């Protein structure tokens, strides 16, 4: 296999590290929710900090992984119409899709920076007793934009030089009578 024909989707160590951080944040948020639920049910006590901490952690977890989801081919894809086109038109569709994604990522980054600056300068904090600075929450927006920008720039390069960067991983199912059982066992929704 030539170097240019390698499959798209290698995220690299930086994105793997971000995925680890996002996973830890999600797990901590889940643990806080479980503790809060048990505390309300058993002790009739609610912790004032729990809801806000869970909200901040989930927003950051999502923001850190939005670009990684693209590299791992987990973004939603509608391909019915594009597959009917000739290869050159398909390539144009992939490039236009990447250009649209790049534009969205740049708008997300550009629009978040003044908002973060304003929140920082005004000293806006959350409404709870924690009084967490809101600029920390909104800092996740340009981070998400950078992740998307990295993904769509990589996808554009791949679409331009190799092929379809959005193609999902292929599943190899046989045509034997047991193939429905195999398909159902690998995808419980079928």
Secondary structure, 3 states (H helix, E strand, C coil): CCHHHCCCCCCHHHHHHHHHHHHHHHHHHHHHHHHHHHHHHHHCCCCCCHHHHHHHHHHHHHHHHHHHHHHCCCCCCCCHHHHHCCHHHHHHHHHHHHHHHHHHHHHHHHHHHHHHHHHHHHCCECCCCCCCEHHHHHHHHHHHHHHHHHHHHHHHHHHHHCCCCCCCCCCCCCCCCCHHHHHHHHCCCC
